Amino acid sequence: MLIPLVVMLLQTGSSHCGLPFYNGFYYDRVMNDKVYLNGVRLMVETSQDAVFSLRGANVTLPCRYYYSPKLDTPRMIRIKWSKLREDNTKAADVLVSSGLKHRSFGDFRGRTRLQRSAPHEVSLVINDLRLRDAGRYRCEVIDGLEDESGTVELELQGVVFPYQPHHGRYMLNFHEAKKACEDQDAVIASFEQLFKSWMEGLDWCNAGWLVDGTVQYPITLPREPCGGKNLAPGIRNYGERHKNLHHFDAFCFSSALKGIVYYLAHPQKLTLEEAKQACQDDKAEIAKVGQLYSAWKFLGLDQCDAGWLADGSVRYPITAPRPNCGPPEPGVRSFGYPKVGKFGVFCYKRS
């Protein structure tokens, strides 16, 4: 009873577009109301493991397709790469290819191409990686009405840091939190990035927004003000919150720098405005919070002198803890947002 049903569907489908109907098998063609079934299936393979890279690097996301059983004659296929969104809404187009022609979209324009170094390989090459490039990508192969796909996870190595603005704790809705991170040369962190940082020892008792719209915070040393001292270490989760009405801090993520951060040698301490000008005089710009964290994480920046940053905060990075340089753990120390006083300054110079 299967064949008559399939024939009826094929007749209906072919009257609209002239292409065979796909129902779990590949149908080569329909002629005189007869089905010619070749039993060939299209298969797509991608990496089961995440692909790791850094901001500014080039990366290849592996993908290949094949037919089972193998076809003797090559077929014209279309390739579509897209990036899946954290909130599971419509995916963003990255690249579409048909034959020798291809087109990139949005922020990926001019930075992507297909790698075809082996038969049936359709891997995606992304140049000059940006912070927003991290995430899940879908490799889709289209042959007529047959459409198969696989996903690849791209993870950037980086650092997560908590952030609150100068006007105080729990002042940011979700959209303001995203912008606050971007203003500091970072992006709002994902749960996976926060979890990895917690595994590396991040402990922070203030709740912050993540990119999926949830509010969470990492605790390695349980204590009363942070969910209770009888709870196990872990990520405390407030769940999804209203993105406009609710206010928290933010967790930001940054990766490797395309430049250097340094403590400016200056004969005297400076106000914030003097600090900005001093960096400009040195053919640089005052560093942002994300840049300081990146330099501490990836370049081993260690400076036991407090310095201004672009947002008006005063901080200093320590990789080798020692007396008179704060707590006994490595980290970026913060003096908050002083309204008065003079300090040094951290500058950022692009490569």
MOJO-V676421 format. One record per backbone hydrogen bond with DSSP energy under -0.5 kcal/mol. CO is the residue of the C=O (numbers start at 1). NH is the residue of the N-H. If there is no record, write none. Layout:
BEGIN
((CO NH) (CO NH))
END
This chain:
BEGIN
((1 5) (2 6) (3 7) (4 8) (5 9) (6 10) (7 11) (8 12) (9 13) (10 14) (11 15) (13 16) (13 17) (14 18) (21 23) (25 23) (25 27) (26 28) (26 38) (26 39) (29 36) (31 34) (34 31) (35 37) (36 28) (36 29) (36 38) (40 26) (41 68) (43 66) (45 64) (50 52) (51 155) (53 157) (54 57) (57 129) (59 126) (60 62) (61 124) (62 47) (63 122) (64 45) (66 43) (68 41) (75 77) (77 99) (78 142) (79 97) (80 140) (81 94) (81 95) (82 84) (82 138) (83 92) (84 136) (85 88) (89 85) (92 83) (94 105) (95 81) (96 103) (97 79) (98 101) (101 98) (103 96) (105 108) (106 109) (108 111) (108 112) (111 127) (113 125) (114 116) (115 123) (118 121) (120 65) (123 115) (123 125) (124 61) (124 126) (125 113) (126 59) (129 56) (130 133) (131 134) (135 154) (136 84) (137 152) (138 82) (138 140) (139 150) (140 80) (141 148) (142 78) (143 146) (146 143) (148 141) (150 139) (152 137) (152 154) (153 51) (153 155) (154 135) (155 53) (157 256) (159 254) (161 252) (163 250) (165 168) (172 248) (173 177) (174 178) (175 179) (176 180) (177 181) (178 182) (179 183) (180 184) (181 184) (181 186) (182 185) (184 290) (187 253) (189 211) (190 194) (191 195) (192 196) (193 197) (194 198) (195 199) (196 200) (197 202) (198 201) (207 249) (208 216) (209 251) (210 213) (213 241) (214 210) (215 238) (215 239) (216 208) (217 236) (218 204) (219 234) (220 222) (223 226) (223 228) (224 227) (228 231) (234 219) (234 236) (236 217) (236 238) (239 215) (242 246) (243 174) (243 175) (248 172) (249 209) (250 163) (250 252) (251 189) (252 161) (253 187) (254 159) (258 351) (260 349) (262 264) (262 347) (264 266) (270 343) (271 275) (272 276) (273 277) (274 278) (275 279) (276 280) (277 281) (278 282) (279 284) (280 283) (285 348) (287 310) (288 292) (289 293) (290 294) (291 295) (292 296) (293 297) (294 298) (294 299) (295 299) (295 301) (303 305) (306 344) (307 315) (308 346) (309 312) (313 309) (314 335) (315 307) (316 333) (317 303) (318 331) (319 321) (322 325) (331 318) (331 333) (333 316) (336 314) (336 338) (343 270) (344 308) (345 264) (345 347) (346 287) (347 262) (348 285) (349 260))
END
